[in-house]
Amino acid sequence: MIADIRSQLARTPFMPFAIRTSDGNEYPVPSLDHILISPRGGRIIVTNDEDTVAVLPTLHISAIVHQVAND
């Protein structure tokens, strides 16, 4: 799953997405400024505009949810 997240982050142009964890929670990633991958890839850190931080062990990440634009 970490390779999928890295691929998502490398997309040009960047497309917002969310990370879904095994407990069903979703963590939106609206821009590259809202996510950090630890050096060895064992944790994903996601923050929001209110500076709330979620540290997600990669073992608990179950899906990448692509945002659908409403035109």
N, CA, C and O atoms as a DFTB+ gen file, in Angstrom:
284 C
 N C O
     1  1       0.823      -1.190       0.000
     2  2       0.000       0.000       0.000
     3  2       0.875       1.264       0.000
     4  3       0.488       2.277      -0.583
     5  1       2.026       1.215       0.636
     6  2       2.887       2.397       0.681
     7  2       3.333       2.790      -0.734
     8  3       3.456       3.978      -1.035
     9  1       3.572       1.812      -1.591
    10  2       3.951       2.115      -2.976
    11  2       2.807       2.822      -3.698
    12  3       3.049       3.717      -4.508
    13  1       1.570       2.431      -3.415
    14  2       0.412       3.082      -4.021
    15  2       0.294       4.535      -3.562
    16  3      -0.045       5.416      -4.352
    17  1       0.574       4.776      -2.291
    18  2       0.514       6.145      -1.777
    19  2       1.627       6.986      -2.396
    20  3       1.397       8.133      -2.780
    21  1       2.825       6.426      -2.494
    22  2       3.921       7.157      -3.137
    23  2       3.578       7.493      -4.592
    24  3       3.879       8.590      -5.063
    25  1       2.956       6.560      -5.295
    26  2       2.536       6.811      -6.682
    27  2       1.501       7.924      -6.746
    28  3       1.549       8.782      -7.627
    29  1       0.574       7.901      -5.811
    30  2      -0.454       8.936      -5.770
    31  2       0.183      10.310      -5.542
    32  3      -0.237      11.296      -6.147
    33  1       1.183      10.376      -4.679
    34  2       1.852      11.643      -4.382
    35  2       2.690      12.143      -5.550
    36  3       2.931      13.345      -5.670
    37  1       3.135      11.236      -6.410
    38  2       3.982      11.614      -7.541
    39  2       3.177      12.049      -8.762
    40  3       3.754      12.518      -9.744
    41  1       1.863      11.902      -8.717
    42  2       1.033      12.272      -9.874
    43  2       1.154      13.762     -10.181
    44  3       1.211      14.601      -9.283
    45  1       1.191      14.063     -11.482
    46  2       1.201      15.452     -11.924
    47  2       0.078      15.627     -12.917
    48  3       0.058      14.944     -13.941
    49  1      -0.852      16.514     -12.650
    50  2      -0.972      17.324     -11.439
    51  2      -1.467      16.470     -10.260
    52  3      -2.072      15.414     -10.443
    53  1      -1.192      16.957      -9.062
    54  2      -1.632      16.278      -7.853
    55  2      -3.159      16.214      -7.833
    56  3      -3.840      17.181      -8.173
    57  1      -3.676      15.069      -7.432
    58  2      -5.122      14.901      -7.296
    59  2      -5.431      14.521      -5.848
    60  3      -4.892      13.534      -5.347
    61  1      -6.289      15.287      -5.168
    62  2      -6.628      14.984      -3.772
    63  2      -7.168      13.563      -3.627
    64  3      -7.806      13.022      -4.531
    65  1      -6.894      12.979      -2.468
    66  2      -7.365      11.640      -2.161
    67  2      -7.522      11.519      -0.654
    68  3      -7.195      12.443       0.091
    69  1      -8.015      10.398      -0.222
    70  2      -8.118      10.121       1.210
    71  2      -7.520       8.751       1.471
    72  3      -7.490       7.889       0.594
    73  1      -7.050       8.570       2.683
    74  2      -6.523       7.282       3.115
    75  2      -7.543       6.667       4.058
    76  3      -7.928       7.281       5.054
    77  1      -7.982       5.446       3.740
    78  2      -8.925       4.723       4.603
    79  2      -8.147       3.690       5.414
    80  3      -7.312       2.958       4.883
    81  1      -8.440       3.650       6.713
    82  2      -7.773       2.703       7.595
    83  2      -8.674       1.513       7.894
    84  3      -9.860       1.525       7.566
    85  1      -8.112       0.500       8.510
    86  2      -8.839      -0.737       8.766
    87  2     -10.046      -0.546       9.680
    88  3     -10.941      -1.391       9.688
    89  1     -10.093       0.537      10.446
    90  2     -11.256       0.800      11.298
    91  2     -12.337       1.593      10.575
    92  3     -13.353       1.940      11.177
    93  1     -12.132       1.887       9.282
    94  2     -13.129       2.584       8.483
    95  2     -12.982       4.091       8.442
    96  3     -13.697       4.753       7.689
    97  1     -12.077       4.655       9.231
    98  2     -11.860       6.111       9.196
    99  2     -11.174       6.514       7.899
   100  3     -10.399       5.747       7.326
   101  1     -11.468       7.722       7.448
   102  2     -10.814       8.268       6.266
   103  2     -10.113       9.568       6.622
   104  3     -10.644      10.397       7.361
   105  1      -8.913       9.731       6.085
   106  2      -8.085      10.902       6.344
   107  2      -7.812      11.593       5.009
   108  3      -7.035      11.086       4.200
   109  1      -8.451      12.758       4.766
   110  2      -8.263      13.438       3.487
   111  2      -6.859      14.013       3.326
   112  3      -6.250      14.501       4.278
   113  1      -6.368      13.940       2.099
   114  2      -5.077      14.519       1.727
   115  2      -5.359      15.494       0.576
   116  3      -5.270      15.119      -0.593
   117  1      -5.700      16.750       0.913
   118  2      -6.067      17.712      -0.126
   119  2      -4.882      18.285      -0.897
   120  3      -5.058      18.819      -1.992
   121  1      -3.666      18.180      -0.331
   122  2      -2.475      18.689      -1.020
   123  2      -1.246      17.966      -0.478
   124  3      -1.317      17.261       0.529
   125  1      -0.137      18.149      -1.151
   126  2       1.118      17.530      -0.708
   127  2       1.568      18.056       0.652
   128  3       2.321      17.381       1.353
   129  1       1.122      19.240       1.031
   130  2       1.494      19.821       2.316
   131  2       0.817      19.118       3.495
   132  3       1.161      19.386       4.646
   133  1      -0.123      18.238       3.232
   134  2      -0.895      17.598       4.293
   135  2      -0.450      16.176       4.606
   136  3      -1.112      15.490       5.384
   137  1       0.646      15.717       4.027
   138  2       1.062      14.329       4.225
   139  2       2.584      14.223       4.291
   140  3       3.309      14.970       3.634
   141  1       3.040      13.281       5.098
   142  2       4.468      12.973       5.216
   143  2       4.590      11.466       5.387
   144  3       3.836      10.851       6.140
   145  1       5.541      10.885       4.684
   146  2       5.832       9.461       4.843
   147  2       7.126       9.356       5.626
   148  3       8.114      10.007       5.286
   149  1       7.129       8.537       6.678
   150  2       8.345       8.377       7.476
   151  2       9.454       7.797       6.596
   152  3       9.163       7.139       5.597
   153  1      10.718       8.032       6.951
   154  2      11.833       7.620       6.093
   155  2      11.814       6.146       5.688
   156  3      12.152       5.824       4.549
   157  1      11.431       5.251       6.587
   158  2      11.413       3.830       6.241
   159  2      10.043       3.358       5.772
   160  3       9.865       2.178       5.472
   161  1       9.072       4.267       5.706
   162  2       7.767       3.933       5.181
   163  2       6.850       3.184       6.125
   164  3       5.855       2.608       5.684
   165  1       7.157       3.177       7.402
   166  2       6.331       2.460       8.365
   167  2       5.151       3.256       8.886
   168  3       4.226       2.690       9.468
   169  1       5.174       4.563       8.681
   170  2       4.102       5.434       9.167
   171  2       3.809       6.512       8.131
   172  3       4.689       6.974       7.405
   173  1       2.533       6.894       8.092
   174  2       2.079       8.005       7.276
   175  2       1.536       9.046       8.244
   176  3       0.730       8.719       9.115
   177  1       1.960      10.279       8.105
   178  2       1.467      11.363       8.948
   179  2       0.587      12.248       8.070
   180  3       1.024      12.756       7.037
   181  1      -0.667      12.420       8.505
   182  2      -1.621      13.240       7.767
   183  2      -2.085      14.353       8.699
   184  3      -2.412      14.100       9.858
   185  1      -2.113      15.578       8.197
   186  2      -2.574      16.706       8.989
   187  2      -3.677      17.436       8.228
   188  3      -3.800      17.313       7.009
   189  1      -4.472      18.195       8.970
   190  2      -5.511      18.999       8.315
   191  2      -5.215      20.475       8.546
   192  3      -4.206      20.824       9.158
   193  1      -6.089      21.331       8.060
   194  2      -5.858      22.774       8.159
   195  2      -5.952      23.303       9.585
   196  3      -5.515      24.423       9.853
   197  1      -6.508      22.525      10.499
   198  2      -6.587      22.924      11.910
   199  2      -5.394      22.394      12.706
   200  3      -5.374      22.488      13.933
   201  1      -4.397      21.836      12.008
   202  2      -3.182      21.266      12.611
   203  2      -3.445      20.033      13.463
   204  3      -2.658      19.724      14.357
   205  1      -4.529      19.331      13.203
   206  2      -4.736      18.031      13.819
   207  2      -3.887      17.027      13.051
   208  3      -3.870      17.031      11.820
   209  1      -3.184      16.171      13.779
   210  2      -2.262      15.232      13.150
   211  2      -2.724      13.804      13.428
   212  3      -3.102      13.465      14.550
   213  1      -2.685      12.978      12.389
   214  2      -2.954      11.548      12.536
   215  2      -1.710      10.794      12.092
   216  3      -1.199      11.019      10.995
   217  1      -1.224       9.901      12.945
   218  2      -0.087       9.053      12.610
   219  2      -0.647       7.675      12.314
   220  3      -1.189       7.014      13.200
   221  1      -0.515       7.241      11.067
   222  2      -1.139       6.011      10.610
   223  2      -0.081       4.943      10.331
   224  3       0.742       5.118       9.432
   225  1      -0.087       3.848      11.082
   226  2       0.806       2.739      10.741
   227  2       0.379       2.159       9.393
   228  3      -0.811       1.947       9.163
   229  1       1.322       1.904       8.517
   230  2       0.966       1.433       7.183
   231  2       0.249       0.084       7.214
   232  3      -0.478      -0.237       6.273
   233  1       0.431      -0.705       8.253
   234  2      -0.272      -1.988       8.358
   235  2      -1.779      -1.812       8.490
   236  3      -2.536      -2.734       8.188
   237  1      -2.226      -0.636       8.939
   238  2      -3.650      -0.388       9.135
   239  2      -4.288       0.397       7.990
   240  3      -5.474       0.722       8.053
   241  1      -3.523       0.703       6.954
   242  2      -4.081       1.398       5.799
   243  2      -4.691       0.361       4.874
   244  3      -4.010      -0.561       4.424
   245  1      -5.985       0.519       4.591
   246  2      -6.680      -0.489       3.788
   247  2      -7.002      -0.027       2.375
   248  3      -7.198      -0.860       1.491
   249  1      -7.060       1.292       2.138
   250  2      -7.431       1.756       0.795
   251  2      -7.032       3.203       0.582
   252  3      -6.858       3.973       1.527
   253  1      -6.893       3.546      -0.693
   254  2      -6.772       4.933      -1.135
   255  2      -8.092       5.264      -1.801
   256  3      -8.526       4.569      -2.720
   257  1      -8.729       6.329      -1.336
   258  2     -10.026       6.723      -1.874
   259  2      -9.829       7.964      -2.712
   260  3      -9.412       9.004      -2.202
   261  1     -10.124       7.862      -3.992
   262  2      -9.971       8.999      -4.896
   263  2     -11.189       9.901      -4.765
   264  3     -12.327       9.431      -4.724
   265  1     -10.935      11.188      -4.701
   266  2     -12.000      12.159      -4.614
   267  2     -12.658      12.319      -5.979
   268  3     -11.979      12.384      -7.004
   269  1     -13.961      12.380      -5.980
   270  2     -14.705      12.545      -7.229
   271  2     -15.208      13.978      -7.293
   272  3     -15.896      14.447      -6.386
   273  1     -14.857      14.671      -8.378
   274  2     -15.287      16.059      -8.545
   275  2     -16.752      16.085      -8.958
   276  3     -17.177      15.308      -9.812
   277  1     -17.508      16.968      -8.357
   278  2     -18.904      17.166      -8.728
   279  2     -18.993      18.331      -9.690
   280  3     -18.917      19.490      -9.284
   281  1     -19.153      18.024     -10.957
   282  2     -19.232      19.085     -11.969
   283  2     -20.643      19.529     -12.220
   284  3     -20.874      20.414     -13.044
